[in-house]
């Protein structure tokens, strides 16, 4: 049941929060258990209620004690996913009952993870919330394939963008970044719209031979990398499953020269 709370003073808010269970927004990183922070590992083991989705690796879920109540809030069998509003209410309702609640987030809660929305919703209603940072695929996903976001002589800066806007709309604002020299562009949530990205990039004059890498399931046993160019992007995208990051820029040329988490590479021309 949703409760409507009236604004209260800071002093009353502190007392009110103490009556509720603690809430943690936990960054679970790329998926490799050993890349969890010590704090994330501890909270995952100690929380009484855990909410998770299909982006959380099985190896991390296996850390949960048998007595932990596990609530799936993902997208089963291609059906409509649970709404963000419903997730917010679930977290609040369990905290109202005095439980410690951990909302597991892939990567970092504040990097395209809607952690900000959840934190604001809960804080505005007097809940005690802590955000635990995690390794983001936007920074380390490509590194798992031996492709650093920056490297002297290849890229002096990098950008992280989402290919999707609200309601699934295609985000085109970032495309001019592909024309910058000495720059890397890391795209999240772009695998399913590879054709739109390629077509739109061509329209603004991005070179067809721009190096591209797709890294899926970074740091997980099923990690796969596809090395290609903008011209081969659509074909390459058909060879991998999500979650994945798409990396554009000359740093892709470093593939094969640096350590990799688990090599499994296809070359698409």
C-alpha positions in Angstrom: 0.0 0.0 0.0 1.4 3.4 -0.9 1.7 5.9 1.9 1.5 9.7 1.4 3.8 11.6 3.7 3.6 15.3 4.5 6.8 17.4 4.7 8.3 17.4 8.1 11.2 19.2 9.8 14.8 18.0 9.6 14.8 17.0 13.2 11.5 15.0 12.9 12.8 13.6 9.6 15.9 12.1 11.4 13.7 10.5 14.0 11.2 9.3 11.4 14.0 7.7 9.3 15.3 5.8 12.3 12.0 4.0 12.6 12.4 2.6 9.1 14.7 -0.1 7.7 18.0 1.1 6.0 17.9 1.2 2.2 21.0 0.6 0.1 21.3 1.2 -3.7 24.2 -1.2 -4.4 26.4 -0.9 -7.5 27.2 -4.5 -8.5 29.7 -3.6 -11.1 30.3 -5.6 -14.3 29.3 -9.0 -13.0 32.5 -10.5 -11.8 32.1 -11.2 -8.1 35.7 -10.4 -7.4 35.2 -6.8 -8.7 32.6 -6.0 -6.1 33.6 -3.5 -3.6 34.0 -4.9 -0.1 31.1 -2.8 1.1 28.8 -4.0 -1.7 29.8 -7.6 -0.9 28.9 -7.0 2.8 25.6 -5.4 2.1 24.6 -8.1 -0.3 25.3 -10.7 2.4 23.6 -8.8 5.2 20.4 -7.2 3.6 17.1 -8.9 4.6 15.4 -7.9 1.3 17.1 -7.8 -2.1 15.5 -6.4 -5.2 17.3 -7.4 -8.5 16.8 -7.6 -12.2 18.1 -9.5 -15.2 21.3 -7.5 -15.4 22.6 -8.8 -12.2 25.0 -11.8 -12.7 24.0 -15.2 -11.4 27.4 -15.4 -9.6 26.4 -12.3 -7.6 23.0 -13.6 -6.8 24.6 -16.8 -5.6 26.1 -14.8 -2.8 22.7 -14.2 -1.2 22.1 -16.2 1.9 19.2 -18.7 1.7 17.2 -16.7 4.3 17.3 -13.5 2.2 14.1 -12.6 0.6 14.7 -12.1 -3.2 12.4 -9.9 -5.2 12.8 -10.0 -9.0 11.9 -6.6 -10.6 13.2 -7.3 -14.1 11.7 -8.2 -17.5 10.7 -11.9 -17.6 10.0 -13.6 -20.9 9.8 -10.4 -22.9 6.8 -9.2 -21.0 6.3 -5.7 -19.9 8.8 -4.9 -17.1 7.7 -3.7 -13.7 7.4 0.1 -13.7 9.9 2.3 -11.9 7.1 3.6 -9.7 6.2 0.1 -8.6 9.9 -0.6 -7.8 10.0 2.6 -5.7 6.9 1.6 -3.8 8.3 -1.9 -3.1 11.5 -0.6 -1.7 9.6 1.9 0.5 7.0 -0.7 1.7 9.7 -3.2 2.9 11.6 -0.4 4.6 8.4 0.7 6.4 8.3 -2.8 7.8 11.7 -2.3 9.3 13.7 -4.5 6.9 17.1 -3.6 5.6 16.6 -3.4 1.8 19.2 -3.6 -1.0 18.3 -2.6 -4.5 21.0 -4.2 -6.7 22.0 -2.1 -9.7 24.3 -3.3 -12.5 27.4 -1.2 -12.9 27.1 2.0 -10.8 23.7 3.2 -9.5 24.2 6.7 -10.9 25.4 5.9 -14.4 22.3 5.3 -16.5 20.9 3.1 -13.7 18.0 5.2 -12.5 19.6 5.3 -9.1 19.1 9.0 -8.9 15.3 8.6 -9.4 15.1 6.0 -6.7 17.3 7.9 -4.2 15.3 11.1 -4.7 12.0 9.3 -4.3 13.1 7.7 -1.0 14.9 10.7 0.5 12.0 13.0 -0.2 9.8 10.7 1.9 12.2 10.5 4.8 14.0 7.2 4.2 17.5 6.5 5.2 19.3 5.8 1.9 23.0 4.9 1.2 24.4 4.7 -2.3 27.3 2.3 -2.9 29.4 2.9 -6.0 30.2 0.2 -8.5 32.4 -0.3 -11.5 30.6 0.9 -14.6 30.8 -0.9 -18.0 31.0 2.6 -19.5 34.5 2.9 -18.1 35.7 -0.7 -17.7 33.6 -2.7 -20.1 35.9 -2.1 -23.0 39.0 -2.5 -20.8 38.0 -6.1 -20.2 38.5 -6.6 -23.9 41.9 -4.9 -23.8 40.6 -1.6 -25.1 41.2 1.4 -22.8 38.9 4.4 -23.1 42.0 6.7 -23.2 45.6 6.2 -24.3 48.4 8.5 -25.3 48.5 8.8 -29.0 44.9 7.4 -29.4 42.5 9.3 -27.3 42.9 12.2 -24.8 39.3 12.2 -23.8 36.2 10.0 -23.8 32.4 10.4 -23.6 29.8 8.1 -22.2 26.4 8.3 -23.8 23.1 6.5 -23.9 21.6 5.7 -27.3 18.1 5.8 -25.8 16.0 8.6 -24.3 12.8 8.2 -22.3 10.2 6.0 -23.9 12.7 4.3 -26.1 13.4 7.3 -28.3 16.7 7.3 -30.3 19.2 9.8 -28.9 21.1 11.5 -31.7 22.7 14.4 -29.8 25.9 12.5 -29.3 26.6 11.5 -32.9 28.9 14.5 -33.7 31.3 13.2 -31.0 32.2 10.5 -33.6 33.8 13.1 -35.7 36.2 14.3 -33.0 39.9 13.3 -33.3 41.7 11.8 -30.3 38.4 10.9 -28.7 36.6 7.8 -27.6 32.8 7.5 -27.5 31.3 4.7 -25.4 27.7 4.0 -26.1 25.4 2.1 -23.7 22.1 0.6 -24.7 22.8 0.9 -28.4 23.0 -2.7 -29.5 19.4 -3.0 -30.6 19.5 0.2 -32.7 22.9 -0.4 -34.4 21.3 0.2 -37.8 19.9 3.6 -36.7 23.3 4.6 -35.3 25.1 3.6 -38.5 22.6 5.4 -40.8 22.6 8.5 -38.7 26.4 8.6 -38.4 26.7 8.3 -42.2 24.3 11.2 -42.6 26.5 13.6 -40.7 29.7 12.4 -42.5 31.3 10.1 -40.0 34.0 8.0 -41.8 32.9 4.5 -42.8 36.2 3.1 -41.5 35.9 4.5 -38.0 37.1 1.7 -35.7 34.4 0.1 -33.6 34.3 -2.6 -30.9 31.3 -4.2 -29.3 32.0 -5.8 -25.9 29.1 -7.9 -24.4 28.8 -9.4 -20.9 32.1 -7.8 -19.8 33.9 -9.7 -17.0 31.5 -12.6 -17.2 32.2 -16.1 -18.4 30.3 -15.4 -21.6 32.2 -12.2 -22.4 32.5 -11.7 -26.2 34.2 -9.0 -28.3 33.5 -8.1 -31.9 36.1 -5.8 -33.7 34.8 -4.0 -36.7 34.2 -0.5 -38.2 31.2 1.7 -38.6 30.6 0.0 -41.9 30.3 -3.4 -40.3 28.4 -2.2 -37.2 25.0 -3.7 -38.1 26.5 -7.1 -39.0 28.6 -7.1 -35.9 25.7 -6.3 -33.6 24.0 -9.5 -34.8 26.8 -11.6 -33.4 26.5 -10.6 -29.7 23.9 -10.6 -27.0 23.4 -7.8 -24.5 24.2 -6.2 -22.2 26.9 -4.6 -24.3 28.9 -1.5 -24.8 29.8 -0.1 -28.2 33.2 1.7 -28.4 34.0 4.1 -31.2 37.5 5.5 -31.8 41.1 4.8 -32.5 41.6 3.1 -29.1 40.0 0.0 -30.7 43.2 -0.4 -32.7 44.9 -1.4 -29.4 42.9 -4.6 -29.3 45.2 -7.6 -29.0 48.0 -5.5 -27.5 46.8 -5.3 -23.9 45.6 -7.8 -21.3 42.0 -9.1 -21.7 39.6 -10.5 -19.2 38.6 -13.4 -21.4 39.2 -13.3 -25.2 36.5 -14.5 -27.5 36.7 -12.4 -30.7 35.1 -12.3 -34.0 36.4 -10.0 -36.8 33.6 -8.6 -39.0 34.5 -7.0 -42.3 
